[in-house]
């Protein structure tokens, strides 16, 4: 369907200043960056662009609400969540049991070494008396707490069995951890896959005005960079978060089981750690918001200047574009540096708290062993638990920067998903009983903003098969008239009918399937010439494609290409000339065989001789079709059945070319000012 081309061509061309971007927050002393460079601006978007004012884009990040919404994204994958949790619990359980078993090994070795130095058959009372006699009475309590077998050394078979159990525990923990990682990866990628689908579907439901107010680079940044960053953040944090939280709980249970006193000492540093994370996090979060907002602005500038690279060079704006890039790149550097540096201080701060915890546990544990209140192996196990306890706390703290960055990106994607959509079609849309191409504007009024009127009380009747040319100065409302006919915008009042049916009651797809559109900016996609011509006409045969190409004189230059119709056009269409690109888009519209043709400066990029040939082809192809032509070239306008002259949203004159020249009004003035030279060129002998 050729209208898809028009909608895509004209949805992303207007690029207002940075202050109009939702989600962009400027810091103290910062000013919105003015647009520079000649980024392409399609004629179809020029109507609303004239009236675009600043939009309030500042929106504070709601970390809690956005986090809950992110978790809600994962809810449909309940089976994977359950499996991931089960694997996480298994991995953590096996890992947490390990230090206790290691403590048993240490106890077996330590008691074996001490027992080997004692006389065989000695009783505990004899051993205690001997220690007191030699001045080592302080060690009596420690010896009494140990299960000694005087004269017997280390039981290496028992130690070996225990070490084998320990090895199996750690292998099991590693295996279940790998499974958990795989499950989490699938869970996250499925969620992000769904989000990308939702974003793509959302873009199709957004009204044209959304794209008019957003730079393409900003939209692309949300659809690509922000979603990718969110996926990376979720991937790295979900698995670690579950494992870390489970580890903290499991380790606490074993720590209190071994010694409630040491457990309380280990918990002393937790409030300090939490305070550190909160204090640093509050200072890092605004920097992450600014980082991703600045990324969107920089992407918009880069995309604009790459697209309009030749114009940047032609108008000598390379230095200006580079200066803007340098300024925005510096802002991105500063915000990224601050965000990463501030959040990066969490880990060393947490390491300090963990080391403090380690020292306290080691000192107090040694004293408890000496007092006979704890076994040596229990202290060994507790020190391992202390490390295991501080490590997940450090990991959780280290994940704070990833979470903040991911939530900041999620907020920007959610802002896109929450944007106001166009009004949905009716449940039972109307359609003409017979499509003939009769179009009527009845007392139509429209404005892009309530306080800036554009079209007021316009009425127009177009009979089937008529060719209507629309002329007028820039900003007169010519393109807006076509916007309304295509329902890219809805009328403020009045109605537009197609064959007696109000188009507001029709399905947009149905309406646009009846319309073929060719715009001044020739849009081609990466594919062959044949595929570009057949775009929107999937059922077209090869012969039909070639017939359309011949009718619009595309066949003439295609035959000169080595691969003919299989010549692959790059995404920008740079391997064919501007005029050839325009011819391909015209062939595309003609192949669709629409009831209504819309030609918005469709021949502006074609030389005069080629235009004459195209006009001859148009004459036959327009038979039985209603055509709206927005053009400045007289060769296009003078053949129209009716010429509408618009000024300030009103039709000020209407008639044929000859009638309007005789009237000596606005059309005659436009003719004298703009068309006299074009007439001379067309009428000149070949």
N, C-alpha and C positions, 0 to 999 in steps of 0.2 A: 504494500500500500504506500503510495507516494507521499501521503501526508505524514507518515512517520519520519520521513526525511525532514520535512519542514519543522515538525515539532522538535526534533533533536537539534536541528540547526539553530533554532531560535530559543532554545531553553537555557543556554549557558553563555551567552555572549556579553551581556551587560555586566560590567565589573566595577561596582562602586567602591568608594574609599573604605579603608580598613575599619572605620568606626561603625560601619553598618553590619559588621559580621557578628551574628549571635555567638555568644560564648567567649568573645575576645575581651579580655580585661587588661586595662592599661594601668601601669603603676604610677606612683606619684611623680609628677614632672614629665611624664611621657605624653606625647601627642600622637594622634592617629597619623599613620604614614600616608601621604598623598599618593595617588596613583600616578605613575609615570610610564612612559613607553606607549607604543601604538598598538597594543593588543587588539586583535581583530574584533570588530563589533558588528554583528549581523544587522542588516537593515530591518529585519523583522522584529528586533528587540528595541529599536530606537524609540518607538512610541512611548512605552513606560519609562524608559531610561531618562527622559527629560524631566520627569517629575519625581525621581527618587531622592528622597531626603535621607537624613541620618536615621538609623534604626537603633533603638536601645538594645545593645547586645550584652551588657554586663549581666552576668548571672552567677551568683555565688554557688560554689560546689557544695552539694548536700551529700557528704560522704556516706552517712548512714543510709539514706534512702537509695542512693545509687548502688551501694553494696548489696542491699536487700534485693534490689531489682536484678543485679547480676546473679545472685543466688537463684532467683526465680527463673532465670534463663536455663539453669541446670536441672530444674525440677522435672522436666519431661524424661530425663534420663535416669529414672529412679533405679532401674536394675543395675546400671553401671555404677551409680553412687553406692548402692548397697554392696556390690562386689568390691569396689574400691575401699570402702570402709572395712569390710571383712578382711581384706588383704592387709590393710593398714594395722588393724588390731592384731592380726597374727604376727606381722613383722615386728611391731613394737613389743608385744608380749614376749616373743622369743628373745629380742634384744635386751629387754629389761631383766629377764631371768638370768641372762649371761653373767653379769657381775656377781650375783649371789652364788652361782656355781663356782666362779673364779675365787670368791672368798673362801669357799669350802676347800679348794685346792691349796690356797695359801695357808689355811688352818692346818690341813693335813701335813704340809711340808714343815711348817713352823713347829707344830707339836711333835712331829717326828724327830726333828733336829734336837729339840730340847730333851725329849725322852731318851735319845741315844746318849746323852751326857749324864744321865742319872743312873745310879746303881740299880741293877735288876732286882725286882722284888721289894723295893723301898715303898713304904706307905706314904700317903700325903702328909701325915703328921710328922714322920721322920724327915721328909723333904723340907717342911716348913721349919722344923727345929734346926736343921742344918743351915738353912739360909740365915736364920736369926743369929746363929753362932758365928757365922762368917761376916756379919755386918750387912747382910742384904735383906733385912726384914721388910723393906718397902716392896720387895718383889713377891712377897708371900701371897697377897691378894690376887696378883696376876696369875701366879702358878696355880692357885686354887681354882681359878676360873677356867683353866685348861684341862682337857681330857687327856692326861698324860699316861703313858704306859712305860714306866722306867725300864731302861735297858733295851727298848725296842726302837729301831730307827724308822726312817720314812717308808711307808707302805707304797712303793712305786706302782704296784698293780692297781691299787685303789686310785692313786693319782692319775694313772693312765686312763682308767675307765671314766673318771670324772672329766678329764681333758677331752676325751672322745665325745662325751655328752655335750661339752661346751662347744666343740667344733660343729657338731650337728645343729646345735641351737643357732649359731651364727650363720651357718650355711642356709638353714631354713629361713632365718630373718632376711638374708640377702635375696633368696629366691622369691619369697612373698613380696619383698620390696620391689623387685623387678616387675612382677605381675601388677602390683599396684600402680607403678609408673606407667605401664602400658594402658591400664584401664583409665587412668586420669588423662593421659594423652588423647585417647579416643573420646572421652567425655568432653574435654575442652574443645577439641576440633569439631565435634558434632555441634556443640553449642555455637561456636563461631560460624560454622557453616550455615546454621539456621539464621544467625544474625545477618550474615551477608545476604541471604535470601530475603529477609525482611527489609533490609535497606534497599535492595534492588526493587522490590515490590513497592516500597514507599516512594522511591524516586518516580515511579510510574504514576503514582497517585497524587503527587504534589502539583499544585497549579504553576502556571508559567511564571507568575509573579515571584515565586520563591527563587527560581533560577535567575530572574532579573536582578534580584537583590544580593545574590551570592556570587563571588568570584569562582570560576571553575576550579581553580587550584584549592580553594578552601573546601569545596565539596569533595573533591578527589582526596584531599588529606583526611577527611573524616571517613570516607569509604575505604581507603587503603591504609594509610599510616596508623590512624587511631585504632582501627579494628585489628591490625597486625600487632600493635603494641598491647592491646587488650588481651589478645590470644597468648602472647608471650608472657605477660604478667600472670594470667590465670594458670598457664602451664607450669610456671616456676613456683607459684605460691600455693596452689591447691594441694599438691602432693606434700610439700613441706609443711604446710599449715596443719593438715590432718595428722601427719606423722609427729610433728612437734607437739601438738596439743595432747595426743595420746601418750607420747613419751613423758610429758610433764606429769600427767595423771598417774601413769604406771610407776614412774620413778618415785613420786611422792608416797605411794602406797608402800613400796619396799623400804623407803627411807624411814618412815614412821614404824614399820615393822622392826627394823634393826635398832633404831634409837630415836625416840621422840625428841630427846634433847638436841641431838645433832640435826634432826630434821627442822626443828624450830630455828636453829642457828642458820641453816641453809636458806630458810625462808626470809631471813632478815634482809637480804639484799634484793628480794623481789620488789618491794615497794620502790626502792631506789631505781631499779631497772625500768619499772613501769613509768615512773616519773621522767626518766631520761627519754624514753620513747615518746611520751606525750609532748614533752617540751620541744624536742627536736622536730617531731612530726608537724606541730602547728606552724613551725617556721619553714618547713620544706613544702607543705601542700600548696601555698600560693605560688611558689616558684614552678611547681609542676603544671599548674593551671596556665601560667604565663608561658611556659615552655611549649606546650602543645598549641596554644593559641598563636604564638609567634611562628611556630612551624607551619600552621595553616596559611598565615599571611605570606610567609616566604615562598611556600609552594605556589601560591597564587601568582606572585610576582615572577617566579621562574617560568611557570607554565605560560604566562602571558608573553614573556619576552622570547621564549623559544618559538611559540606559535607565530609571533610577529617579528621574527629575527631579521628578515629582509627589510622591513620597514624601520626597525631600529637602526640598521646600518644606513639605509637611504636617507633618513632624516638626521643623521649624526647624533643619535641619542645614546650611543654606546656608553659614554662616560656617565650620563645621567642615570641610565639603567644600572650601571655598575655601582654608582653611588648609592642608589636605593637598595640594591642587593647588599652592599657592604653594611649599610645602616641596619637593615633587618637581620642580616647574618650576625652582626654584633649583638643585637638584642637577643637573638636566639642563643648565642654563645653565653651571654651573661646569665640569662634565665636557666639554661641547661647546667651551666657550671654551678650556679648557686643551688639548684635543686639537687644535683648529684653530690655536691660537696656536703651540704647540710645533712641530707639523708645518709650520706656515707659515714658521718661521724657516729651514727648509732652503733655500728658494730664495734669499733674500738672502745666506745664507752661501755658497752655491754661486756666486752672482754675484761675491762677493768673491774666491773662488778663481779664477774665470774671468778677472776683471780682472787679478789677479796674474799669471796665465799670459800674458795679452795683453801686459803690460808687458815681461816677460822675453823673449818672442819678438820683440817690436818692437826692443828694445835690441840683443839678440844678432844679430838678422837684419841690422840696419843696419851693425853692425860687420863682419859677414861680406860684405856687399855692398861695403863700403869696401875690404875686403881682397881683393876680386876672387874670393872663394870661391863667391859666389852672384850670380845675375842679379837685377836689380831686380824683374822680373816674378815671379820665384820667391818673393821675400819677400812681394810683394803677395798671391800665391796662398796662401802659408803663413799669412799673417795671417787670410785668409778661412777657411782650414782650422782655424786655432786657434779662431776664433769658432764654426765648425761643430762642433768637437770639444767645446767647453765647453757649447754650447747643449743637445745631447742629454744630457750629464751632468746639467745643471740640470733638464731635463725629467724624467729618470729620478728625480732626487731629489725633484722636485715631485710626482711620482706616488706617492711613498712614502706620503703621508697618505691619498690615495685608495685605494691598495692595502690599507693597514692598516684603513681604515674598511670597505672591501669584504670583506676576509677576516674581520673581526670579525662582520659581518652573515652571511657564509657559514657561520661557525662556529655561529651560532644556528640557521640553517636546517638545517645538517647534524645538529645536536642533535635537531631535530624528526624528521628523516628516519631517524635512528638509534635513536629511541625504541623500546622493546619493543612489539611488536605482539601482538594477540590471537592465540591459537592458531588455525592455519588449519583449515578444515573438512577432513573426511576425503576422500580421493580418490574414494571411492564412498560418498557419504553415504546413510544409511538414510532411509526415509520410511514412514509408516503405510500399510498396504494399503488401509485405509478410514478417513478422517478423521471421527471422531465427537465428539471433544472430551473424551475421558476423560483426566484428569490425575492423576498419582500422585507424591507425594513420599515417598521411601523412605529413612528414616534419614539425612536431609540435614543436613549441618553446613556452616557458612560463617562466615568472619570476614574483614573487610577487611584486618586485620593479624594475623599469627600469634599475637601475645601479647594480642590483644583479641578474645575470642570473642563472637559475636553470636547466631547460630542454631546450636543443638546438637541433633542426633539428632531432627529433626522428621520426622514421618510424617503423610501426609494423602492421602486418596483422594477424588476428585471425579468423580461420574458425569456422563456426557454430558448436556448441557442444564441442569445444576444452576446455580443462582445462589449463589455463595459470597460472603458479606460478611466482611470482615476489619476488626476494630476493635481498639483498644488505645491505650495512651498513646504519646506521641511517643517514638521511639527503640525501640519494641517489636520492630521488624523487619517491619512490614507492607509497606512499599515494597520492602524487600530481597527479600521473598518473590517479588514480581512481577519484580524485577530478575533473579532466578535463573531464573524461568520463561521470560523473554525471552532468556536467555543474554547479558545485558549484563555479567554476572559469571558465572564458573564455580563450581560447588559445590566445597567443600573435600573433602567425602567424601559418600558416598551417591549417589543418582541421582534424576532427575526424568524421568518417562516421559509421552509423549503417545500415547495409543492403543497402549500396550504397547511403544513404541519409545523408547529412551533419547535424550533431546533432545541429549545431547553428541555423538551419532553422526549427528545430522541437520545439514543445511546451515542456517546461520543465516538465510539469505534465505528458505529454504523454511519454516522455523519461524515467522519473523516474518510471512510472507505469509499464514499461517493465523490471525494474531492482529490484532485491531483494538484500538486504544488511544486513550483520551481522558484527558487529564491536567488537573490543576487550572489550570496555566498554559496558556491557549489560544494556540497558536502558529499564526499565519497568515502567508503570504508575500505579497509584492507581486503582485497579480493580481486578477482578477474574483472575485466570490463563487462563480460557477459553477466556475471553475478551482480554487478552494480546496476546494470540496466534492468535486470529482472527483480531487483529489490522491491519487495511488496507485491510481487506477482509470481508467487512460487510455482503456479501451474503453467507458466508461460513455456511454450516450446522453443526450441532453437530457432525455428523459422520465424516465429513471432518476434523474438528478440532481434533477429537480423532485419526483419521488416521495419520495426520501430527505429533501428539504427539507420537504415537507409532513408526513412522518411525525415529524419532529423539530421542527416548528413554526417552521422557518426561513422558510418561505414567507410566513408572516403578516407579518413585518416587511420582507421583501424586496419584497413588492408595494407597499409604501409608499415605496420609494426611486425616484427619477426614472429611473434606468437599470436598475432591477430586478436580474436576475442578472448583468448586465454592469457593475454598480457595481464600480469599482476600489478595492481595499483597499490602503492603504499598508502598508509593511513592518512597522510596529508595530501595524497594525489600529486606529489611533486614530480612524478615521472611523466606527466602529461601537462600540456599548457593550460592556462586559465580558460581559454576559449573552448578547448577540447573537454575540459571538465564540465563546463557549463552545458555543452552539447549532450554529454552523457546524462546529466540530470534531466534535461529536457526529454531525451529518449525514455528515461525511466518513467516520467510522468505520463507520456503518451502511451506507453505500453500498458499502464494501469487502466486505460480507457475510462476515465472518471466522467461523471455527469457534469461536474463543475471543474474548471481549470482556474488556478490562481497563479499568476505570473508576476512576481514582485521584482521588477528590474531584471527579468530573466535573461535578457539579451545584452545586458550592459557590458559583459566581458567578451563579447563577440565582435569581430571586425564588421565593418559596414556591409561588405559583399556577402559574408556568411550570414549576416542578419537578414539580408534580402531573401536568401534561400530559405532560411528558417521561417520567415514570414509566409512564404508560399506554402511551405509544409503545414504551417499553423492554420492556414485558410481552409485546407481540406480536413485537417484533424479536428478543427473546432466545429465542424458541421454537427448540429444536434446537441452541442454542449454549450453551457453557459460559461463565459470566460470573464474573469476580472483581471485587468492588466494594470499594474502600477508601473509607469515608465515615464522617462523624460524624452526618449528619442521619438521624434515626430513620425518616423516611419512606422512605429508601432501604434501610435495614438491615432493617426489620421484615418486608419482603416477601421476603427472601432464603430460599432453601431451607435453607441452613445458615449459621450465624454462627460465625465463629472469633474467639475472644478471645485476643490475644497479649500476652505480657509477657516482656521480656528474651529475645526470640527463641524462646519456647516457646508452644505452644498450650495455654492453661490451661483453656479451656472451649470447648465445641462443642455446638451445638444450634440450635433455632429460637428466635425472639424470645420466644415465650411460655414455652418450656421454660427458657430462661436466666433470665427474670425470676423464675420460680417457684423456681429453684435458689438465688437470693439471693447469688450469688457475685460475681466480678469484673465481669461484664456488668451485673448489677443496680446495682453501685456506679457504673459508668460512666453507666448510664442515669439514675440519680438525680442525678449530678453534671453531666452534659452534655446529656442528651436530653430531660429533662422539659419544658423550655420549647419545644423543637422540636416535641414531640408535641402540646403545646397549640396551637401555631401551625397545625399540619397539620389537627388535628381541629376547629379553630374553623370555624363556619359561614361560607360565602362571603358 
